[in-house]
Amino acid sequence: MAATAVDVSSGSPMTSYGGFAHVKAQIQKWTQQLDSVSFLKQSGAHEDASRELEDLTRSVEVFFDTEVAESNYVGAVMDEDVEFDGPVAPSGFLCSSCVPKKGKSGGPHSQGTKQRNAMMEDEETLQLLSQFCIRLNESPEVQEIRADDSHIAELSAAPGPSVYRALKRVLTLDGEELPPETPGPNAGDGEGNRRGNGQRRLSAEAVKAVERVGERSHSIDNTPQTRTGGLTTEGQGTSPGIASSEGVRSPEVGGGPTVDGADAEDAEFLRGIESLWEEVRSAYEREKVLLANDLWLSLKKRIAEALRFRRNSATHASVSPQQLSASMFSHAQSQPPNSTYNRLVNLLHQYEKDTLIKELEVKAKWAADAFAVLSEGTEGWDYVKHKTHEFWSKKLPDGTYIFRCEGVMDQPVFNIVSILVEGDQHPTWCPFLESSQNWEITRVSQIVQHTYSLPWPFDKRYTNLLGFGVDALDDPDKECLMVLAKSLNEESLFLCRDKEVPEIDPAKPRMDIHLFAFIMTPDPTGKPATKVQFFAKLDPNVSQSGSQAVT
């Protein structure tokens, strides 16, 4: 039978698909995260690089679990005339540049003479994914982190193979035996953190919101497998908060008649997911970006676990995801459009496309980068102390500079915030700043245009910034307010919400602010004092020439 592309969510053959743009955008985002891992590792911030790698790995894992493996976003190709000489272990996704998996003896597994690789419909997208996968496994910084932190290789947000395992099974050449995977901490258990490293505590508000979903367990019954008719069927397990799809009609989320208790349980789980989504929205609208991100990661993990459970209940271990079996697709296609499985898929797609989530992920990444830089050691930095304030500076090999300052101000935190948000008053306290204009986007975000007068012989510098505030006062690990900003680029322009952006004369030399952070922590004893942490990573572009002065 000829290979046919199938859209699982609709149950009908696909002849075209226009949704690959979001996959390419996701790969670009991962690439930026991987760049951040390399930067942090090279800067000596090993712990933060490790956490960033875990965060990246989990994000890719969710993608493989909810999109590639099930073909919900990406049209996969199933080939019904594939022959197998023996069982093939699941190996994630087969990229165009992947190599045959080798066995213990060093030779490739025999997979039949008619085997053909399952491919995504879009060759360009496949190539981008392949290149990223190879870089993820071959990056020297990543390999060094994994060598130092053996738990990275065993990372698992939920039962099932992590993307590290999945990709390594496909890309490895040595066929090494991987250690048994173990469940890791998660954002919803009150012990893990939003990066999954077991060090971050969730706020009480986040814990309560997560508990409202009513998740019962992160484990799935690993009952013995039995061989039936040449195919492997798994023992019936218990889903994390959602019943098996076998023989169950899914009701509307709003209620309605049920067939049995499992039917009602599915409806309750869906209502819990939608309730958690409202918690995400509420937290974000209150500028609680870290809390909103914690809740969003927890929501995605719950949906991924439910989809994985249902997928596993219909998967056959003798068939790898590269050669998806017709029976698996038939099972997915047999479910009605309003089944719990399809409703979860649709909810996840809907949430991920929401502008709120796109903004949230950008802001959460900026905040994570800020905390990573501030937690980095200062060995080798230039250092100056003035009264109660300490100053550090460092020039990086690429010509950019990082400036840091820490100290205590004898002012309540909200007095300091009020000065920061008044953009036209920035020249009263910012060194070398000649003038400033601001354009408000929301109550806590604005565009600011700065003109800097640098010492002779350098000419003036100009920049447009996008800045916003983050309320982390309720976060037990942070207990601070943040102001974050970057020069306007493709990423930060998205946060401008179509606000008209002021232009800078192209002939004028720019100063690029890669990241600016101002973090204010109130005195824990209640005194009218605030601990202030500031840093700016910037490129003064000294190669640019002004009209008269040397740059």
C-alpha positions in Angstrom: 0.0 0.0 0.0 1.3 3.5 -0.8 2.4 5.7 2.0 -0.3 8.1 3.1 -0.1 11.2 5.2 -2.7 11.3 7.9 -4.0 14.1 10.0 -4.8 12.4 13.3 -6.8 15.2 14.7 -9.3 15.1 11.8 -9.0 11.5 10.9 -8.8 12.3 7.1 -5.8 12.0 4.7 -3.8 15.2 4.3 -2.7 16.4 0.9 -1.2 19.7 2.2 -0.4 21.3 5.5 0.3 25.0 6.1 1.1 24.9 9.8 4.9 24.2 9.6 5.6 27.9 10.4 5.0 27.3 14.1 7.4 24.3 14.0 10.1 26.4 12.5 9.5 29.1 15.0 9.8 26.5 17.8 13.1 25.2 16.4 14.4 28.8 16.3 13.4 29.3 19.9 15.2 26.1 20.9 18.3 27.2 19.0 18.3 30.5 21.0 18.0 28.5 24.2 20.9 26.3 23.1 22.9 29.4 22.4 22.1 30.5 25.9 23.3 27.2 27.3 26.6 27.6 25.5 26.9 31.3 26.7 26.3 30.4 30.3 28.7 27.5 30.2 31.4 29.5 28.6 30.8 32.3 31.2 31.4 29.9 34.1 27.7 29.7 35.2 27.7 25.9 35.1 24.6 25.4 37.4 22.5 27.9 35.3 23.7 26.3 32.1 22.6 22.9 33.4 19.2 24.2 34.4 18.8 25.9 31.0 19.6 22.6 29.3 17.1 20.8 31.4 14.5 23.4 30.5 15.3 23.0 26.8 15.2 19.2 27.0 11.8 19.2 28.6 10.4 21.6 26.0 11.7 19.3 23.1 10.4 16.3 24.9 6.9 17.8 25.1 7.1 18.5 21.3 8.1 15.0 20.5 5.4 13.6 22.7 2.5 15.8 21.6 3.3 16.7 18.1 5.7 14.5 16.2 4.8 11.1 17.7 1.1 11.7 17.2 1.3 13.7 14.0 -1.1 16.3 15.4 0.8 19.2 14.1 3.0 17.6 11.6 1.8 15.2 8.9 3.8 11.9 9.4 3.8 9.2 6.8 2.8 5.7 7.6 3.9 2.8 5.4 1.8 -0.3 5.6 4.0 -2.6 3.6 7.0 -2.4 5.9 8.4 -5.7 7.0 10.2 -6.3 10.3 12.5 -9.2 11.0 12.4 -8.5 14.7 11.2 -6.0 17.3 12.6 -2.5 17.0 12.8 -0.3 20.2 11.0 3.0 20.0 13.5 5.7 19.0 11.6 9.0 18.9 11.7 10.6 15.5 13.9 9.7 12.6 15.6 12.8 11.1 16.7 12.9 7.5 20.4 12.8 8.6 19.9 10.1 11.2 21.9 6.8 10.9 20.7 3.2 11.4 20.6 2.2 15.1 23.4 -0.2 15.9 23.1 -3.3 18.1 25.4 -4.6 20.8 27.7 -6.2 18.3 28.2 -3.0 16.4 26.1 -4.0 13.4 22.8 -2.4 12.5 19.5 -4.0 13.5 17.8 -5.9 10.8 14.5 -4.2 10.0 13.5 -5.9 6.8 14.2 -5.3 3.1 11.2 -3.1 2.4 11.8 -0.6 5.2 11.4 3.0 4.3 11.9 6.0 6.6 8.8 7.9 7.8 9.2 11.5 6.9 7.5 14.7 7.6 5.8 16.3 4.6 8.0 19.4 4.7 11.6 18.7 3.7 12.9 22.1 4.9 11.3 21.7 8.3 12.7 18.2 8.6 16.2 19.4 7.8 16.0 22.2 10.4 14.8 19.7 13.0 17.6 17.3 12.0 20.3 20.0 12.3 19.0 21.1 15.7 18.9 17.5 17.0 22.5 16.9 15.9 23.7 20.1 17.5 21.8 19.2 20.7 23.7 15.9 21.0 27.1 17.1 19.7 27.5 20.5 21.2 30.7 20.5 23.3 29.0 22.5 26.1 26.1 20.1 26.2 28.3 17.1 26.3 30.4 18.7 29.1 27.3 19.4 31.1 26.0 15.9 30.7 29.3 14.5 31.7 29.3 16.5 34.9 25.6 16.1 35.6 24.7 12.4 34.9 21.1 13.1 35.9 20.6 14.9 32.6 20.8 11.6 30.7 18.0 10.2 32.9 15.8 13.3 32.7 12.1 12.5 32.5 9.3 14.9 33.1 6.8 12.0 33.1 6.7 8.3 32.3 8.0 7.6 28.8 11.4 8.3 27.0 12.9 11.7 27.4 14.0 13.4 24.2 17.6 12.9 25.1 17.0 9.1 25.1 14.8 9.3 22.0 17.2 11.3 20.0 20.3 9.4 21.2 18.7 6.1 20.2 18.4 7.5 16.7 21.6 9.5 16.4 24.0 7.3 18.4 26.6 5.3 16.5 27.9 3.1 19.4 24.6 1.5 20.5 25.6 2.1 24.2 23.2 0.8 26.9 21.3 3.7 28.4 20.6 3.7 32.2 17.0 3.1 33.3 15.1 6.3 33.3 13.6 7.7 36.5 10.8 10.2 37.0 12.1 13.6 37.9 10.6 16.5 40.0 8.0 18.6 38.3 6.6 22.1 38.6 3.4 20.9 40.2 4.6 18.8 43.1 5.8 21.6 45.4 9.3 20.1 45.4 10.6 20.7 41.9 11.0 24.0 40.1 10.0 25.5 36.8 13.2 24.2 35.3 12.6 20.8 36.8 15.8 20.7 38.8 14.4 20.1 42.2 15.6 23.4 43.7 12.9 25.9 43.1 9.9 26.1 45.4 6.5 26.9 44.0 4.6 29.7 45.7 1.6 28.7 47.8 -0.7 30.2 45.2 0.8 28.1 42.4 0.6 24.9 44.5 -3.1 25.5 45.3 -3.9 26.2 41.6 -2.1 23.0 40.5 -3.9 21.0 43.2 -7.2 22.2 41.9 -6.6 20.1 38.7 -6.8 17.0 40.9 -3.9 15.1 39.4 -3.7 11.8 41.2 -0.3 10.5 40.3 2.6 10.9 38.0 3.1 7.2 37.6 1.5 4.7 35.2 1.0 1.1 35.9 3.8 -0.8 34.2 2.0 -4.1 34.0 3.6 -6.9 32.1 3.3 -6.9 28.4 1.8 -9.9 26.5 2.3 -11.0 23.0 -0.8 -11.4 20.9 -1.1 -12.2 17.3 2.4 -10.9 16.5 1.7 -7.5 18.1 2.6 -6.3 21.6 -0.3 -5.1 23.7 0.4 -3.3 27.0 -1.4 -4.1 30.2 -4.1 -1.7 31.2 -2.6 1.2 33.3 -3.9 4.1 35.3 -3.8 7.5 33.6 -2.6 10.6 35.6 -6.1 12.0 36.2 -7.8 10.7 33.1 -9.5 7.5 32.3 -8.7 5.0 29.5 -10.3 5.8 26.1 -11.3 2.2 25.5 -15.1 2.0 25.3 -15.7 5.4 26.8 -17.7 8.2 25.2 -16.4 11.6 26.1 -18.9 14.1 27.3 -18.9 17.8 26.8 -16.8 19.6 29.4 -19.8 21.5 30.7 -21.4 18.3 31.8 -24.1 16.0 30.4 -25.1 12.4 30.7 -22.3 9.9 31.4 -21.9 6.2 30.5 -19.9 5.3 33.6 -17.5 6.7 36.2 -14.6 6.9 33.8 -16.7 9.2 31.5 -17.3 11.6 34.4 -13.6 11.4 35.4 -12.6 12.5 31.9 -15.0 15.5 32.0 -13.6 16.4 35.5 -10.1 16.3 34.1 -10.9 18.5 31.2 -12.6 21.0 33.5 -9.5 21.0 35.6 -7.3 21.7 32.6 -9.5 24.6 31.6 -9.5 25.9 35.2 -5.7 25.8 35.3 -5.7 27.7 32.1 -7.7 30.4 33.7 -5.2 30.5 36.5 -2.4 31.0 34.0 -4.3 33.9 32.4 -5.1 35.5 35.8 -1.5 35.3 37.0 -0.2 36.8 33.7 -2.7 39.7 33.8 -1.5 40.5 37.3 2.1 40.7 36.0 3.1 37.5 37.9 5.1 36.2 35.0 7.0 33.5 37.1 3.8 32.2 38.6 2.1 32.1 35.3 5.0 30.3 33.7 5.0 27.7 36.5 1.3 27.1 36.0 1.7 26.9 32.2 4.5 24.3 32.4 2.3 22.3 34.8 -0.6 22.5 32.4 1.4 21.4 29.4 2.9 18.5 31.4 -0.5 17.2 32.4 -1.8 17.3 28.9 1.4 15.6 27.6 1.0 12.8 30.3 -2.6 12.2 29.4 -1.8 12.0 25.6 1.2 9.8 26.3 -1.0 7.4 28.3 -3.6 7.2 25.6 -1.0 6.8 22.9 0.8 4.1 24.9 -2.4 2.1 25.3 -2.6 1.8 21.5 1.1 1.5 20.6 2.8 -1.7 19.6 6.4 -2.2 20.8 7.3 -4.2 17.7 6.8 -1.1 15.5 8.9 2.0 15.9 7.6 5.5 15.5 9.5 5.8 12.2 7.2 3.1 10.8 3.9 3.8 12.5 1.5 0.9 12.4 -1.9 1.2 10.6 -3.6 -0.1 13.7 -2.3 2.8 15.8 -3.6 5.3 13.3 -6.9 3.4 13.1 -7.3 3.7 16.8 -6.6 7.5 16.7 -8.9 7.9 13.7 -11.7 5.9 15.3 -12.1 8.4 18.1 -14.9 10.9 17.6 -13.9 14.6 17.1 -15.1 15.4 20.6 -13.3 12.6 22.3 -11.2 13.4 25.3 -8.0 12.7 23.4 -8.8 15.1 20.6 -10.2 17.7 22.9 -6.9 17.7 24.8 -5.0 18.0 21.6 -7.2 20.9 20.4 -6.9 22.6 23.8 -3.1 22.4 23.7 -3.0 23.8 20.2 -5.4 26.6 21.1 -3.4 27.5 24.2 0.0 27.5 22.4 -1.3 29.8 19.7 -2.7 32.3 22.2 -0.9 35.6 22.2 -0.7 35.5 26.0 1.4 32.4 25.9 3.7 33.8 23.3 4.2 36.9 25.4 4.6 34.8 28.6 7.3 32.6 27.1 9.3 35.6 25.9 9.1 37.3 29.3 9.8 34.2 31.3 12.9 33.6 29.2 14.2 37.2 29.8 13.6 36.8 33.6 15.4 33.4 33.6 18.4 34.9 31.7 18.5 37.8 34.2 18.6 35.5 37.2 21.2 33.3 35.5 23.6 36.3 35.0 23.1 37.5 38.5 23.9 34.1 40.0 27.1 33.9 37.9 30.4 34.3 39.7 32.4 37.4 39.3 35.9 36.0 39.2 38.0 37.8 36.7 35.6 40.8 36.5 36.8 44.4 37.1 35.6 45.4 40.5 34.9 48.8 42.3 33.2 49.4 45.6 31.6 52.8 46.6 30.1 53.0 50.1 27.3 50.4 50.2 27.3 49.6 46.5 29.5 47.2 44.6 30.2 47.4 40.8 31.5 44.8 38.4 32.3 45.0 34.7 33.4 42.5 32.1 34.2 42.6 28.4 33.2 39.5 26.4 35.1 38.2 23.4 32.4 39.3 21.0 32.9 43.0 22.0 29.9 43.2 24.3 30.1 44.4 27.9 28.3 43.3 31.1 27.9 45.8 33.9 26.6 44.8 37.4 25.8 46.7 40.5 24.5 45.5 43.9 23.7 47.4 47.0 21.0 48.6 49.5 18.9 51.8 49.1 17.2 53.3 52.1 13.9 53.6 50.2 10.8 51.4 50.1 10.6 49.3 47.0 7.6 51.1 45.5 9.4 54.5 45.7 12.2 53.0 43.5 9.7 51.5 41.1 8.0 54.8 40.6 11.2 56.3 39.4 12.0 53.5 37.0 8.6 53.6 35.3 8.8 57.4 34.6 10.7 57.1 31.4 11.1 60.8 30.8 12.9 61.1 34.2 15.6 58.5 33.4 18.3 61.1 32.7 18.1 62.2 36.4 19.6 59.0 37.6 21.1 57.1 34.6 24.8 57.9 33.8 25.6 59.4 30.4 21.9 59.5 29.5 21.2 62.9 27.8 17.5 62.5 26.9 14.6 60.0 27.2 11.1 59.6 25.7 8.6 56.9 26.5 5.4 55.5 24.9 3.2 53.4 27.1 1.9 50.0 25.9 0.3 48.7 29.1 0.3 49.7 32.7 3.7 48.1 33.3 5.2 48.0 29.8 6.5 50.8 27.6 8.8 51.7 24.7 11.7 54.0 25.7 14.0 55.9 23.4 17.4 56.9 24.9 20.1 59.2 23.7 23.5 58.7 25.4 26.3 61.3 25.5 29.5 59.3 25.9 32.9 60.8 26.9 35.1 62.2 24.1 36.1 61.0 21.6 33.0 58.9 21.2 29.9 60.1 19.5 26.4 59.9 20.9 24.6 56.6 21.0 20.9 56.0 20.4 18.6 53.1 21.3 15.0 52.1 21.4 14.0 49.8 24.4 11.1 47.7 25.2 10.7 47.3 28.9 8.2 45.7 31.3 7.7 44.9 35.0 7.4 41.5 36.7 5.8 41.0 40.1 7.6 38.1 41.9 6.9 39.4 45.5 4.9 36.2 46.2 7.5 33.9 44.9 9.2 32.2 47.9 12.5 32.0 46.1 12.6 35.5 44.6 10.4 37.9 46.6 11.2 40.8 44.3 10.0 43.2 41.7 11.8 43.2 38.3 12.1 45.6 35.5 13.4 44.0 32.3 14.3 45.6 29.0 15.9 45.0 25.6 16.6 46.9 22.5 13.9 46.5 19.9 14.4 43.5 17.7 12.1 40.8 16.2 11.5 39.2 19.6 10.9 42.4 21.6 8.8 44.0 18.8 6.3 41.2 19.4 5.7 42.6 22.9 4.9 46.1 21.5 1.4 44.9 20.5 1.3 46.8 17.3 2.3 50.0 19.1 3.9 52.5 16.6 7.6 52.3 17.2 9.7 55.5 17.1 12.4 55.5 14.4 16.0 56.3 14.8 18.0 58.0 12.0 19.9 55.2 10.3 22.9 57.5 10.2 23.1 57.7 13.9 25.2 55.1 15.7 23.2 52.7 17.8 23.8 51.1 21.2 22.3 47.6 21.4 21.0 46.6 24.9 21.0 42.8 24.8 19.4 42.7 28.3 18.8 45.1 31.1 17.5 44.0 34.5 16.7 46.0 37.6 15.7 43.7 40.5 14.4 45.1 43.8 14.0 43.0 46.9 12.3 44.6 49.9 14.0 44.3 53.3 12.6 41.1 54.9 12.4 42.8 58.4 10.0 45.4 57.1 12.5 48.3 57.2 12.1 51.0 54.5 15.0 49.7 52.6 15.5 47.7 49.3 18.2 45.5 48.0 18.9 46.5 44.5 20.6 44.3 41.8 21.2 45.8 38.4 22.9 44.6 35.3 23.1 45.5 31.6 24.6 43.5 28.8 25.2 45.9 25.9 27.1 46.4 22.7 28.2 50.1 22.2 29.0 49.3 18.5 32.3 51.2 18.6 32.9 50.2 15.0 30.2 52.6 13.9 31.3 56.1 12.8 29.7 59.3 13.9 29.6 62.5 11.8 32.5 64.2 13.7 33.6 62.2 16.6 35.6 59.0 16.8 33.6 55.9 17.7 
